[in-house]
Amino acid sequence: MKRIIVLLAMFICMVGSAQTKYKLTKNGKLEKVETFKESNTKDTGYVLMIKDSAYNVYVSSKGKYFIKRVSAKTGKPYRKYITIE
């Protein structure tokens, strides 16, 4: 029974560490840390206009073009891949 409780506690700790990360600022407030991967992305210098909003166009390490958007429902950033003709 002791092993089950210890394993359950370890599992809960692992799940809790995989959640959203926060950072304590100098003024004592918690700030959400963005976990958007920036590895091997380059800004192309192009700007895409969608409904009066300007988005920078990036290229991934595999040569795919995308823009960075934020979900209206969850507020999380994501990549929207686009095609350039």
N, C-alpha and C positions, 0 to 999 in steps of 0.2 A: 504494500500500500504506500509505503514511503517513497519507493521508486516512481510510482505513478504520479504522485504529487510533485516530486522534483522535476520529472519530465514535463509535466503540464506547466509548471512555472517557467521552465526554460523555453518552452514553445511560446508562451505568452510574451516573454521578453524578446524573442526573435521577431515575432509579428509586430510588436510595438516599435522596434527599431527600424522597420521597413516603411513606416508611415512618413508623413510630411515632416520635414526638418525645419526647426526654428532656431534663430540665433538671438541672443540677448545683446541689445545695443548699449551704448554708453549711458543713455538716459534712462535705462531700466525697462525699456519696452521690448516685447518679442517681435521679431521680424521674420517673415517666411523666407526661407532660402530657396531660390529657384533651382530646380534640378534639370533644366533643359540642357541637353548635351550640345556642346559647342565644338566638339572634336572634328577637326578637318573640314570646317565650313569656311567659305570665303565669301565676302561681300562682293557682288559683281558691279555695283555702282548704279544698277538699274532700279527704278522705282515703279511699282505697280499701283495704280489708282483703282480702288474698289469702293463705290458709294461714298465719295468724298473723303476717303481714308487712304493715306499713303503707306505702302509697305515696301521695305527694302527687299530686293531679290538676292538670294544666296545660292551658292552652288555647293553640293555635298562632295565628299571625296570620290564618289562614284560618278560624278558628272550630272547629277539630277538637280534641277532648279526648284527652289521652294521659297515660300514666304513664311514668316513667323506670325501666327495668329493666336488669339486667346479665346478660349471657349466661353460663350455667354452663360452657359448653365453652370459650369464648374469653376471657371476662372483659371483653368490650367493652360499653359502654353502648348502649342502643337505646331507641327510643320504641315503646310498645305502645299503639296507638290503641284507644279504647273508645267505646261509645255510651252516652249518658245518656238515659234515658227519663223 
